[in-house]
Amino acid sequence: MVFAAGVDFWRWQPHPEVWVLVGGVVVLSGYALRVVGPKVVEPGTPVITRKQLAWLVLGVITLWVASDWPMHDIGEEYLFSVHMWQHM
């Protein structure tokens, strides 16, 4: 789909800054769960429940979907409303 202005936001473009951000969230979450968590909870208490882990994974996936292709390209080059939706 190409528009009159020549913007084809369906073409795939790599966005390494998004991958670094999402990767950083994953790495820091893993560090918090494996290193910090056991130090702050009482012995025998789980650091994170299955439900909390599911919400964490869902949040990371949501961050990735809202920040990477095609949302990134649409928001940057075509629709300002999509860009504002990314901020929400």
N, C-alpha and C positions, 0 to 999 in steps of 0.2 A: 504494500500500500504506500504509494508516494503521493504527497500532496503538492499543490501548486507552488508552494515555497521551496520545494525540493527536499523537504525534511522526511526522511524515511526512518521513523523511530522503531520499526520492527527489525532493522538490521541489528545484529548482535555486535556489541562492543565490550571488550573486557574492562572491568572496573576493579583494579587491584586494591584501591583504597577501601572499597566495601569489603573485600575478602580479608584484608588486614584487620578491619574493625570487627567483623564477625569472628574471625579467628582469635583475635585478642579477647573477646568476650568469652569464647569457649575455653581458652587457655586459663584465663583468670578465674573462671567458674570452677574449672577442674582443680586449680590450685587451692581455691577457697574450700572446696569440698574435701580434698585429700589431706591438706596440710593444716589449714586454719581451723576447719570444722571440728576435728577430733580434740583440739585443745580447748574449745570453748563449750562443748556440751559435756554433760555428765557421762561417766563411763557406763556403757550398756545402752545408751540412748543413741538412736540413729542420727547421723548428721543431717540427712535429708530423707523425707518420705518419698514413696513412689509417686504420690500425687504432686508433690513439690518438684520433683525431677521432671515429671511430665510437663508442668507449667514452664519450667526453665527451658526445656527443649522447644516447646511451642513458642515461647518468647523469642528464642534465637532464630527459629525458622521465620517468624513474622518479621523480625528485623532484617533478615536476609532478603525475603521476598519484597519488602517495602523499599529496600535500598538498592537492589541490583536490577539487572535487565528484566523486563523492559521498563519498569517503573522509573528507574533512574533517567533513562533517555527521554521518556515521555515528559517527565517533570522538568528536566533541564532544557529541553529544546522545543516543547510543543505546548503543554498545558500547565499553566501556573497553578491551577486547582489541584492537580495531581501532586505537584511539589509541596503544596500546603498540606495535603493529606499525608504525605510522608512525614511531615513534622508532627502530626498527631500520633 
